């Protein structure tokens, strides 16, 4: 998101920095869209036989409950996909 902020700053600063501002603005918007596509929606579902994790458009994991040794349920509401690996202990 830093390129987006810098792009806005350069656009508001004046003429010498206007081209750099447009470029940074485009880079910031593309970066934001990529992050949004890869992380939204984040969805956890526990069924009787498995834990289903969906994060963005690319990640869709089905983890059988019988291989889980320990789970901290209070920490499963975090928005980051990577937190799941540190919160579940898989045999």
Buried (B, 14 or more C-beta within 10 A) or exposed (E): EEBBEBBBEBBEEEEEBEEBBEBBBEBBEEBEEEEEEEBEEBEEEEEEEBBEBBBBEEEEEEBEEEEBEEBEEEEBEBEEBEEBEEBBEEE
